[in-house]
Amino acid sequence: MKRRLFSATLLSTALAFGAAAQAQTKWDLPAAYPATNFHTENLTQFANDVDKATAGKLKITIHANASLFKAPEIKRAVQGGQAQIGEILLANFANENPIYALDGVPFLATGYEDSRKLYEASKAAMDKLLAPQGMKMLYAVAWPPQGIYSKREIASVADLRGIKWRAYSPATAKIAELIGAQAVQIQAAELSQALATGVVESYMSSGSTGYDSKTYEHIKNFYDTQAWLPKNAVIVNLRAFNALDAATQAGVLKAAADAEARGWKISQEKNDEYKRLLTEKGMKIHKPSAKLMTDMQQVGGIMLADWQKAAGPDGAAIIEAYNKARAKK
């Protein structure tokens, strides 16, 4: 009798574990940046918050540093269901639609306050783009403002002509074209090697990327132009999201809202920290000359005009909403 009771207990325990296993959903989240990058750390916290909010029903595994998919492949992987969720740099997909390129237009939004207003003005258009592709955006976080890393000291755009320039998005490739630099397509995970081998001599990015990639080992000049604040967005496959029960969906959305608020705050805090760290590693942080700023603002003006022409009525509505928000300062 005892043996039968023991066997029955084992069976019921096994069935309980089996039911729990079936109830648990696992998602893969590919990301392009190192585990130590603040965006990736924020993703990890987001995954932990989802785990806690759903009592373990949804487990999200972060695959950092392009270990699962390379940066340009992540959006397609999420769309096709190879990954249920992923983090993308919006500017990487400007060739699909100009809306993605908006936060890469130089000097349109140069600080955190304006960058946030530009984001709010473009959210609806972004959802409109993603929905027909079977995806939605959960949240987005800005990188610190972008400056110019250069092997040589520069006083104007003329000093950048012919230089080997890292292009990681259509916008940065367009900048190379306009300033007469030699564009080289290099993603974040490949940057350190490209710098070490001389494939890249200059690029525009944040203090974060410069520190993560150990740019200071090869380039000693950073010009703090604060040209734009590109955003990483976390997107989710709609079929995967809709398959969750209502409580789990609510947990994901709450964790996403928290990650967005936390991420913007950390980004702003990290901006000064990264510049300090770069200085400690021997990099010179330069205030750009008036001539360099004027030259780069002219580049921004050309790119904004091109963007407005390409974006059409949707783009005009975004810029109108953005300008109204800025006028309320």
KEKE-3310 file (N, C-alpha, C; in steps of 0.2 Angstrom, whole numbers, plus 5000, padded with zeros to 4 digits):
npx = (5004:5010:5019:5012:5006:5017:5022:5011:5012:5024:5020:5011:5018:5027:5018:5014:5026:5028:5017:5020:5032:5026:5019:5028:5035:5048:5059:5070:5082:5091:5105:5115:5126:5140:5139:5142:5138:5128:5115:5113:5114:5103:5093:5095:5090:5077:5073:5074:5065:5053:5053:5051:5038:5030:5030:5039:5034:5037:5052:5066:5080:5095:5105:5120:5131:5130:5130:5120:5113:5119:5119:5112:5104:5094:5081:5075:5075:5067:5055:5053:5051:5062:5068:5060:5060:5069:5083:5086:5096:5088:5092:5099:5090:5086:5085:5074:5064:5062:5058:5064:5076:5076:5081:5094:5097:5108:5110:5096:5090:5098:5100:5095:5082:5076:5078:5070:5057:5057:5056:5044:5036:5037:5033:5020:5020:5031:5025:5015:5023:5029:5018:5012:5022:5021:5026:5029:5034:5042:5049:5061:5077:5088:5105:5120:5124:5131:5148:5163:5176:5193:5208:5217:5220:5206:5200:5190:5178:5185:5197:5194:5192:5194:5198:5197:5182:5171:5155:5140:5127:5114:5113:5126:5134:5130:5134:5148:5149:5145:5155:5166:5173:5180:5169:5167:5159:5155:5150:5146:5151:5162:5171:5182:5192:5193:5198:5210:5217:5218:5208:5198:5198:5192:5176:5159:5151:5145:5151:5150:5151:5164:5171:5168:5173:5186:5192:5201:5213:5218:5214:5215:5208:5193:5179:5167:5153:5140:5130:5118:5106:5105:5093:5091:5079:5068:5060:5046:5039:5023:5015:5021:5019:5005:5002:5004:4996:4984:4988:5002:5006:5003:5013:5025:5023:5023:5036:5043:5040:5046:5059:5062:5061:5071:5082:5084:5087:5099:5107:5109:5116:5127:5133:5142:5150:5157:5164:5173:5180:5186:5195:5203:5209:5218:5213:5209:5197:5189:5182:5173:5178:5172:5171:5171:5159:5150:5152:5147:5134:5129:5130:5120:5109:5107:5104:5093:5084:5084:5078:5065:5060:5060:5052:5039:5021:5020:5032:5032:5022:5027:5038:5031:5024:5035:5041:5031:5031:5043:5042:5035:5044)
npy = (4994:5006:5007:5009:5021:5029:5028:5034:5047:5051:5050:5060:5071:5072:5074:5087:5094:5093:5099:5112:5114:5114:5126:5136:5148:5151:5164:5170:5183:5192:5203:5217:5222:5222:5212:5220:5233:5247:5247:5233:5228:5234:5227:5215:5217:5220:5207:5200:5207:5204:5190:5190:5197:5188:5177:5167:5162:5167:5166:5175:5174:5183:5186:5192:5204:5201:5187:5178:5183:5194:5212:5219:5208:5206:5211:5205:5192:5193:5196:5185:5175:5168:5173:5178:5190:5205:5217:5232:5244:5257:5266:5258:5253:5261:5261:5253:5261:5279:5283:5276:5282:5294:5298:5298:5309:5322:5335:5338:5334:5337:5335:5327:5330:5336:5325:5315:5321:5320:5307:5304:5310:5302:5290:5284:5283:5274:5262:5260:5256:5244:5235:5229:5221:5211:5214:5223:5238:5237:5246:5260:5266:5280:5282:5289:5307:5309:5310:5314:5302:5303:5299:5308:5326:5337:5352:5356:5350:5348:5342:5329:5323:5309:5301:5285:5280:5274:5267:5263:5263:5268:5282:5286:5282:5291:5303:5301:5301:5315:5322:5318:5307:5290:5278:5264:5249:5244:5234:5235:5224:5221:5232:5234:5226:5231:5244:5240:5235:5245:5247:5256:5273:5284:5289:5291:5291:5287:5291:5279:5268:5271:5268:5254:5248:5249:5260:5270:5264:5265:5277:5294:5305:5314:5322:5332:5334:5332:5327:5319:5308:5293:5278:5263:5250:5239:5226:5215:5200:5199:5188:5179:5187:5189:5176:5175:5174:5186:5192:5189:5196:5209:5210:5210:5222:5231:5229:5233:5247:5251:5248:5257:5270:5269:5266:5278:5287:5281:5282:5296:5298:5290:5297:5308:5300:5291:5299:5304:5292:5289:5299:5296:5285:5290:5298:5312:5324:5334:5351:5355:5365:5381:5381:5368:5364:5372:5367:5353:5355:5360:5349:5342:5349:5347:5333:5333:5339:5330:5319:5324:5325:5312:5306:5311:5314:5308:5310:5324:5326:5321:5330:5342:5339:5337:5350:5358:5352:5356:5370:5372:5373)
npz = (5000:5004:4995:4983:4986:4987:4973:4967:4972:4966:4953:4952:4955:4945:4934:4938:4937:4923:4918:4922:4915:4902:4903:4903:4894:4882:4876:4864:4864:4853:4853:4848:4854:4867:4882:4893:4889:4892:4886:4884:4897:4902:4895:4901:4913:4910:4906:4917:4925:4918:4920:4934:4935:4928:4936:4932:4920:4908:4900:4896:4886:4884:4870:4868:4860:4846:4845:4841:4830:4818:4818:4807:4804:4814:4814:4804:4808:4819:4813:4805:4815:4819:4830:4845:4850:4849:4849:4840:4831:4825:4815:4806:4797:4788:4774:4771:4775:4776:4789:4798:4798:4805:4818:4815:4808:4807:4819:4820:4832:4846:4860:4875:4879:4868:4859:4865:4863:4849:4847:4854:4845:4833:4836:4833:4819:4818:4824:4814:4803:4808:4811:4799:4796:4805:4818:4834:4843:4858:4867:4867:4868:4869:4863:4870:4865:4848:4843:4834:4831:4827:4819:4816:4820:4818:4811:4802:4790:4779:4783:4785:4773:4762:4772:4781:4784:4796:4792:4798:4796:4784:4786:4792:4781:4771:4777:4776:4762:4759:4766:4759:4763:4765:4764:4775:4778:4794:4807:4825:4833:4825:4826:4834:4829:4816:4819:4824:4814:4805:4796:4798:4801:4806:4814:4817:4833:4849:4866:4873:4863:4859:4871:4874:4863:4864:4857:4861:4861:4848:4842:4846:4847:4851:4845:4852:4846:4847:4838:4835:4843:4841:4842:4850:4848:4855:4848:4845:4840:4834:4833:4843:4854:4855:4858:4871:4887:4894:4907:4906:4895:4900:4910:4902:4895:4906:4911:4900:4899:4911:4908:4897:4903:4913:4905:4897:4907:4912:4901:4899:4911:4909:4898:4902:4910:4901:4893:4903:4906:4894:4893:4904:4898:4889:4879:4869:4873:4863:4861:4847:4833:4828:4814:4811:4816:4810:4797:4798:4802:4791:4783:4790:4787:4773:4774:4781:4773:4762:4769:4772:4760:4755:4765:4764:4767:4780:4786:4786:4795:4807:4809:4811:4822:4831:4831:4837:4849:4854:4854:4865:4876)
capx = (5000:5014:5023:5007:5005:5023:5022:5006:5015:5029:5017:5007:5024:5030:5013:5014:5032:5027:5012:5024:5036:5022:5016:5033:5037:5055:5060:5077:5082:5097:5107:5122:5131:5143:5135:5144:5136:5122:5109:5113:5113:5096:5090:5095:5086:5071:5072:5073:5058:5048:5053:5048:5031:5026:5031:5043:5030:5040:5059:5069:5087:5099:5111:5123:5137:5129:5131:5115:5112:5122:5115:5107:5099:5090:5075:5072:5075:5061:5049:5052:5050:5068:5069:5053:5061:5076:5085:5089:5097:5083:5095:5101:5085:5084:5084:5068:5059:5065:5056:5069:5082:5074:5085:5101:5098:5112:5108:5089:5088:5105:5100:5091:5075:5074:5078:5064:5052:5057:5054:5036:5032:5037:5030:5014:5023:5035:5020:5012:5028:5030:5012:5011:5027:5020:5030:5028:5040:5040:5052:5067:5082:5093:5112:5123:5125:5136:5154:5168:5182:5197:5215:5221:5216:5203:5197:5185:5176:5191:5202:5191:5192:5198:5199:5193:5176:5166:5148:5136:5120:5114:5114:5133:5137:5128:5138:5154:5148:5145:5161:5172:5177:5180:5165:5168:5154:5158:5146:5149:5155:5168:5174:5189:5197:5194:5203:5217:5220:5218:5202:5194:5202:5187:5169:5154:5147:5144:5157:5149:5154:5171:5174:5166:5177:5193:5194:5206:5220:5220:5212:5216:5204:5185:5176:5160:5149:5133:5126:5112:5105:5101:5090:5090:5072:5066:5054:5043:5035:5016:5012:5023:5016:4998:5001:5004:4990:4983:4992:5009:5007:5003:5019:5030:5022:5025:5043:5046:5039:5051:5066:5063:5062:5077:5087:5085:5091:5106:5110:5111:5121:5133:5136:5148:5155:5161:5169:5178:5183:5190:5200:5208:5213:5222:5210:5208:5190:5189:5177:5174:5179:5166:5171:5169:5152:5146:5152:5143:5127:5127:5128:5114:5103:5106:5101:5086:5080:5083:5074:5059:5057:5059:5047:5033:5017:5021:5038:5030:5018:5032:5042:5027:5023:5041:5042:5026:5033:5049:5040:5032:5049)
capy = (5000:5012:5008:5012:5028:5032:5028:5039:5053:5052:5052:5067:5076:5072:5078:5094:5097:5093:5105:5119:5115:5116:5132:5140:5150:5154:5168:5172:5190:5194:5210:5218:5225:5218:5211:5226:5239:5249:5244:5226:5228:5236:5221:5209:5219:5219:5200:5198:5210:5199:5183:5191:5199:5183:5171:5162:5159:5169:5167:5178:5174:5188:5184:5199:5205:5198:5180:5174:5186:5200:5218:5220:5202:5204:5213:5200:5186:5193:5196:5178:5171:5164:5175:5181:5197:5207:5224:5234:5251:5259:5269:5253:5250:5267:5259:5250:5267:5284:5285:5273:5286:5300:5300:5299:5316:5326:5341:5339:5334:5336:5334:5321:5333:5336:5318:5312:5324:5318:5300:5304:5313:5297:5283:5281:5281:5268:5257:5259:5253:5238:5231:5225:5216:5206:5216:5229:5240:5237:5252:5262:5270:5284:5282:5296:5310:5307:5314:5311:5300:5303:5297:5315:5331:5340:5358:5357:5344:5347:5338:5322:5320:5303:5296:5278:5281:5268:5268:5257:5264:5272:5289:5287:5281:5297:5308:5300:5304:5322:5325:5316:5302:5284:5274:5256:5246:5240:5234:5236:5219:5221:5238:5233:5223:5236:5249:5237:5233:5251:5247:5262:5278:5289:5287:5295:5287:5289:5289:5272:5264:5272:5264:5247:5245:5251:5264:5274:5260:5266:5284:5298:5312:5313:5329:5331:5337:5330:5328:5316:5303:5287:5274:5256:5248:5232:5224:5209:5196:5200:5181:5177:5191:5188:5170:5175:5176:5193:5194:5189:5202:5215:5210:5212:5229:5235:5229:5237:5254:5252:5248:5263:5275:5267:5266:5285:5290:5278:5285:5302:5298:5287:5301:5311:5295:5288:5304:5304:5286:5289:5304:5292:5280:5294:5301:5320:5326:5341:5355:5356:5372:5384:5379:5361:5363:5375:5362:5348:5358:5361:5342:5340:5353:5343:5327:5334:5341:5324:5315:5326:5324:5305:5303:5313:5317:5305:5314:5331:5326:5320:5336:5347:5338:5338:5357:5360:5350:5360:5377:5372:5374)
capz = (5000:5005:4988:4979:4988:4985:4966:4965:4973:4961:4946:4952:4955:4938:4930:4940:4934:4916:4917:4923:4909:4896:4904:4903:4887:4882:4871:4863:4862:4850:4853:4844:4858:4872:4888:4897:4887:4896:4883:4885:4904:4903:4892:4906:4919:4907:4906:4924:4927:4915:4924:4940:4934:4926:4940:4928:4915:4902:4901:4890:4886:4880:4866:4867:4855:4839:4845:4838:4824:4817:4819:4802:4803:4819:4813:4799:4812:4823:4809:4803:4820:4822:4837:4846:4852:4848:4850:4834:4830:4820:4809:4802:4792:4784:4767:4771:4775:4779:4796:4803:4798:4807:4823:4813:4804:4811:4822:4821:4839:4849:4867:4877:4879:4861:4857:4868:4860:4842:4848:4855:4839:4828:4839:4829:4812:4819:4824:4808:4799:4810:4812:4793:4796:4811:4824:4837:4847:4865:4870:4864:4872:4865:4864:4871:4858:4844:4841:4829:4833:4822:4821:4815:4823:4813:4812:4798:4786:4774:4786:4785:4766:4760:4778:4781:4789:4798:4791:4801:4794:4778:4788:4792:4775:4768:4780:4773:4755:4759:4768:4755:4767:4762:4769:4776:4782:4799:4813:4832:4835:4821:4826:4837:4824:4811:4821:4825:4807:4801:4791:4800:4804:4809:4813:4822:4837:4856:4870:4875:4858:4859:4876:4873:4857:4865:4852:4863:4859:4841:4840:4852:4847:4850:4844:4855:4841:4850:4832:4835:4848:4838:4847:4850:4849:4857:4845:4847:4835:4836:4834:4849:4859:4855:4860:4878:4891:4896:4912:4904:4891:4904:4913:4897:4894:4912:4911:4894:4901:4916:4904:4893:4908:4916:4899:4895:4913:4912:4895:4901:4916:4906:4893:4905:4913:4896:4891:4908:4905:4888:4895:4908:4894:4885:4873:4870:4871:4860:4859:4840:4831:4825:4807:4810:4818:4804:4791:4800:4802:4783:4781:4793:4783:4767:4775:4783:4767:4758:4773:4772:4753:4755:4770:4762:4772:4786:4788:4787:4801:4812:4810:4813:4829:4835:4832:4841:4856:4856:4855:4872:4881)
cpx = (5004:5018:5018:5006:5011:5024:5017:5008:5020:5026:5014:5013:5026:5025:5013:5020:5031:5022:5016:5028:5032:5020:5021:5035:5044:5056:5068:5077:5090:5099:5114:5127:5134:5138:5136:5141:5129:5115:5108:5111:5105:5091:5089:5091:5079:5069:5070:5066:5052:5047:5049:5040:5027:5027:5035:5040:5033:5048:5062:5077:5090:5105:5115:5129:5136:5130:5126:5113:5116:5117:5110:5102:5094:5083:5071:5071:5068:5055:5048:5051:5056:5070:5062:5054:5068:5077:5089:5091:5093:5086:5098:5096:5082:5082:5077:5062:5062:5063:5061:5075:5082:5079:5092:5102:5102:5109:5100:5087:5095:5105:5095:5083:5072:5073:5072:5057:5051:5054:5046:5033:5032:5035:5025:5016:5027:5030:5017:5016:5028:5024:5011:5016:5027:5024:5027:5034:5038:5043:5058:5071:5087:5100:5114:5124:5132:5142:5158:5174:5187:5205:5219:5216:5213:5200:5191:5183:5182:5196:5200:5191:5197:5200:5195:5188:5172:5159:5144:5129:5120:5115:5122:5136:5135:5133:5145:5154:5149:5151:5167:5176:5176:5176:5167:5163:5156:5153:5150:5153:5161:5173:5181:5194:5198:5199:5210:5221:5220:5213:5198:5199:5198:5180:5165:5150:5147:5151:5156:5152:5162:5175:5173:5171:5184:5196:5200:5213:5222:5219:5212:5212:5196:5183:5169:5155:5141:5128:5119:5112:5101:5098:5090:5083:5072:5060:5052:5039:5028:5013:5014:5020:5009:4997:5001:4997:4990:4988:5000:5010:5007:5010:5025:5029:5025:5033:5047:5046:5045:5058:5067:5064:5069:5083:5089:5089:5098:5110:5113:5117:5128:5137:5143:5153:5159:5166:5175:5183:5188:5196:5205:5212:5217:5219:5208:5201:5190:5183:5178:5174:5173:5165:5169:5162:5148:5146:5147:5136:5125:5126:5121:5108:5102:5102:5094:5081:5079:5078:5067:5056:5056:5053:5040:5028:5018:5027:5036:5026:5022:5035:5038:5025:5029:5042:5037:5028:5039:5047:5037:5037:5048)
cpy = (5006:5013:5011:5019:5032:5033:5034:5046:5056:5054:5059:5073:5077:5076:5085:5098:5098:5098:5112:5120:5117:5123:5138:5142:5153:5158:5169:5179:5192:5201:5211:5220:5221:5217:5217:5233:5241:5247:5237:5225:5229:5230:5216:5211:5218:5212:5198:5201:5206:5193:5184:5192:5193:5176:5165:5159:5161:5170:5170:5177:5179:5185:5190:5198:5201:5191:5176:5176:5192:5206:5219:5214:5202:5206:5208:5194:5187:5193:5189:5173:5167:5167:5179:5188:5199:5215:5226:5241:5253:5262:5264:5251:5256:5266:5256:5256:5273:5286:5282:5277:5292:5302:5300:5305:5320:5333:5343:5339:5332:5335:5329:5324:5333:5329:5314:5315:5321:5310:5299:5306:5307:5291:5280:5279:5275:5262:5255:5255:5245:5233:5227:5220:5211:5208:5222:5231:5240:5244:5254:5266:5273:5282:5289:5300:5308:5312:5311:5309:5300:5302:5304:5320:5335:5347:5360:5350:5343:5342:5330:5319:5315:5299:5290:5279:5276:5270:5262:5258:5268:5280:5291:5286:5288:5303:5307:5303:5312:5325:5323:5311:5295:5279:5266:5254:5241:5240:5234:5231:5218:5227:5237:5231:5227:5241:5246:5236:5239:5251:5253:5267:5284:5286:5291:5290:5290:5288:5281:5267:5264:5268:5257:5244:5246:5255:5268:5270:5262:5273:5288:5304:5310:5320:5328:5336:5337:5331:5325:5311:5297:5283:5267:5255:5241:5231:5217:5206:5196:5193:5178:5181:5190:5181:5169:5177:5183:5196:5194:5195:5209:5216:5212:5219:5233:5235:5233:5245:5256:5253:5254:5269:5275:5268:5274:5288:5288:5281:5292:5303:5295:5292:5305:5306:5292:5293:5305:5298:5286:5294:5300:5287:5284:5297:5308:5321:5333:5344:5357:5364:5374:5382:5372:5360:5366:5370:5356:5349:5358:5354:5340:5343:5349:5337:5327:5335:5335:5319:5317:5325:5316:5302:5306:5315:5314:5309:5321:5331:5325:5327:5342:5346:5339:5346:5360:5358:5354:5367:5377:5373:5380)
cpz = (5000:4998:4983:4980:4986:4977:4964:4966:4968:4954:4947:4952:4948:4933:4932:4937:4926:4914:4917:4917:4903:4897:4903:4895:4887:4875:4870:4861:4860:4851:4850:4848:4864:4878:4893:4895:4890:4893:4884:4893:4906:4900:4897:4911:4916:4908:4913:4927:4924:4918:4930:4940:4932:4930:4936:4922:4908:4903:4895:4891:4881:4877:4864:4862:4849:4839:4842:4831:4823:4817:4813:4801:4808:4818:4809:4803:4817:4819:4807:4809:4822:4829:4839:4848:4850:4848:4843:4835:4824:4814:4804:4796:4788:4776:4766:4771:4779:4786:4800:4803:4802:4813:4821:4808:4809:4813:4822:4828:4843:4856:4869:4877:4872:4858:4859:4864:4852:4842:4849:4849:4833:4830:4835:4822:4813:4820:4818:4803:4801:4810:4805:4793:4802:4817:4827:4841:4854:4869:4866:4868:4868:4867:4866:4864:4855:4842:4836:4832:4826:4824:4820:4818:4817:4815:4808:4794:4781:4777:4786:4778:4765:4766:4778:4786:4790:4796:4794:4800:4788:4780:4788:4786:4771:4770:4776:4765:4755:4761:4764:4758:4763:4766:4769:4780:4787:4805:4820:4834:4831:4822:4829:4833:4818:4813:4822:4819:4802:4795:4792:4803:4808:4809:4818:4826:4844:4860:4872:4870:4858:4865:4876:4868:4858:4860:4854:4862:4852:4839:4846:4852:4846:4850:4847:4852:4844:4844:4832:4841:4844:4844:4845:4852:4851:4853:4846:4841:4838:4837:4841:4855:4860:4858:4868:4881:4893:4901:4910:4900:4895:4908:4909:4896:4900:4912:4906:4896:4906:4913:4900:4898:4911:4911:4898:4901:4913:4906:4896:4906:4913:4901:4896:4908:4907:4894:4896:4907:4899:4889:4899:4904:4889:4879:4875:4868:4869:4859:4851:4838:4828:4818:4806:4812:4812:4798:4792:4800:4795:4781:4784:4789:4777:4768:4778:4777:4763:4762:4772:4765:4752:4760:4769:4768:4779:4790:4790:4794:4807:4814:4813:4821:4834:4836:4836:4848:4858:4857:4862:4878:4885)
residu = (MET:LYS:ARG:ARG:LEU:PHE:SER:ALA:THR:LEU:LEU:SER:THR:ALA:LEU:ALA:PHE:GLY:ALA:ALA:ALA:GLN:ALA:GLN:THR:LYS:TRP:ASP:LEU:PRO:ALA:ALA:TYR:PRO:ALA:THR:ASN:PHE:HIS:THR:GLU:ASN:LEU:THR:GLN:PHE:ALA:ASN:ASP:VAL:ASP:LYS:ALA:THR:ALA:GLY:LYS:LEU:LYS:ILE:THR:ILE:HIS:ALA:ASN:ALA:SER:LEU:PHE:LYS:ALA:PRO:GLU:ILE:LYS:ARG:ALA:VAL:GLN:GLY:GLY:GLN:ALA:GLN:ILE:GLY:GLU:ILE:LEU:LEU:ALA:ASN:PHE:ALA:ASN:GLU:ASN:PRO:ILE:TYR:ALA:LEU:ASP:GLY:VAL:PRO:PHE:LEU:ALA:THR:GLY:TYR:GLU:ASP:SER:ARG:LYS:LEU:TYR:GLU:ALA:SER:LYS:ALA:ALA:MET:ASP:LYS:LEU:LEU:ALA:PRO:GLN:GLY:MET:LYS:MET:LEU:TYR:ALA:VAL:ALA:TRP:PRO:PRO:GLN:GLY:ILE:TYR:SER:LYS:ARG:GLU:ILE:ALA:SER:VAL:ALA:ASP:LEU:ARG:GLY:ILE:LYS:TRP:ARG:ALA:TYR:SER:PRO:ALA:THR:ALA:LYS:ILE:ALA:GLU:LEU:ILE:GLY:ALA:GLN:ALA:VAL:GLN:ILE:GLN:ALA:ALA:GLU:LEU:SER:GLN:ALA:LEU:ALA:THR:GLY:VAL:VAL:GLU:SER:TYR:MET:SER:SER:GLY:SER:THR:GLY:TYR:ASP:SER:LYS:THR:TYR:GLU:HIS:ILE:LYS:ASN:PHE:TYR:ASP:THR:GLN:ALA:TRP:LEU:PRO:LYS:ASN:ALA:VAL:ILE:VAL:ASN:LEU:ARG:ALA:PHE:ASN:ALA:LEU:ASP:ALA:ALA:THR:GLN:ALA:GLY:VAL:LEU:LYS:ALA:ALA:ALA:ASP:ALA:GLU:ALA:ARG:GLY:TRP:LYS:ILE:SER:GLN:GLU:LYS:ASN:ASP:GLU:TYR:LYS:ARG:LEU:LEU:THR:GLU:LYS:GLY:MET:LYS:ILE:HIS:LYS:PRO:SER:ALA:LYS:LEU:MET:THR:ASP:MET:GLN:GLN:VAL:GLY:GLY:ILE:MET:LEU:ALA:ASP:TRP:GLN:LYS:ALA:ALA:GLY:PRO:ASP:GLY:ALA:ALA:ILE:ILE:GLU:ALA:TYR:ASN:LYS:ALA:ARG:ALA:LYS:LYS)
# end
